[in-house]
Amino acid sequence: MESIQIKGMESFDDVEKKIVNELVSKHIAKIKRMLNNDFFLRITVRAHSKDSENKIKRKRYVIDFELTGEIPKICASSEEWDLNKSIHSGFQKLEHEIEHKFHISEK
């Protein structure tokens, strides 16, 4: 039974929340196919901005992934200026770590 927890979205606006939810649901299907085990995925999202009054809309997004469960703990993280790019590259790193630990392509 897979469960997903997304932390840190309280400070995000509705558009950013929608982007995160859509991309996580898209990528989680691939993780499920790769693992074939029950797992728990904790995703922590943070947005950093140099401007305290938020006059400048540019933010640096940091995404941390922690995959646990019936498998050894796997961690990955990504940091980009674009939210989409940050989530995609974080999931790619997570998939690469899964491949590295379990050698899925050889099966």
N, C-alpha and C positions, 0 to 999 in steps of 0.2 A: 504494500500500500504506500504509494508515493505521497509525500506531503511537501508543500512549498511554503516558506515563510519569507515575506519581503518586508524588510525593516528600513525605516528612514524616509518614507514617502510623505511624512506629515508636512514637510516644508515645500513639497512640489505642488505646482498648480495642476488643474484638471488635464491639460494637454499632456504634460509630462507623465502623469499617472497613467493615462491611457496608453501612451507609447510604451511604458515599462510593462504594463499588463499584457499588451498584445505581443511584444517581442518575447517575453518569458513564456507565454503559452505556446508560441511558435517553436521555440528552441527546446522546450521541455519534452516534446514528443520525440525528438532525436535522442535525448539523454535516456529516455525510457527504453527505446529500441536498443541502445548500446549496452545497457546494464542488465536487463532482465532480472533484476533484484529489487527488493523494497529499498527505498532510500529516503532521506530527508535532505532537502536543499534549502539552505539559508542564504538569502541574498540581501546584502546591505548596500543601500544606495545613499550617496552623499553628494551634495552640490556645494562647491566652494566658489566664493566670489570675493574679489578684493575690495569691492565697494560696499560699505556697510549700509548705505541708504538704498542700495540696489538701483542706482541711476543707470549704471552700465548693466545691460542684460546678459552679458557674457558670463557663463559659469563653467567651472571645471568639474566634470562628473567623475566620481570614483565609485566603482562597483566591485564589491567583494563577494565571492562565491565560496560556500563551504558545503561539501557534499559528504554526508555520513549515512550510517545505517548498517546493513549487512555487509558492507564493503569497507575497506580501509578509508580513512579520512582523506579527502581530496580537496585542495584549496586552489583558487585562482583569483586574480584581480585584474582590473583594467582601469585606465585613467585617460580620459579624452575630453576635448572641448565639446564634442557632439554627443548627445545622449544615445542616439541610435548606434553610432560607431562604438561607443563604450560598451554597450550591452552585447553587440555582435562580437567584438573582439574578446570580451570576457568569456562568452560561451564557447568561442573557438579555443581559447586557452584551456577551459574546463574539459572540452571534448578531447583535446590533445593529451591532457593528463590522464584521462580515462583510457585512451588508447595506449599510452605509455605503460600504465599499470597492468592492464588486462590483455593487451595484444589482441584486440577484437578483430582486426583485419586479417589475422592469420587463421581465424576459426572458420 
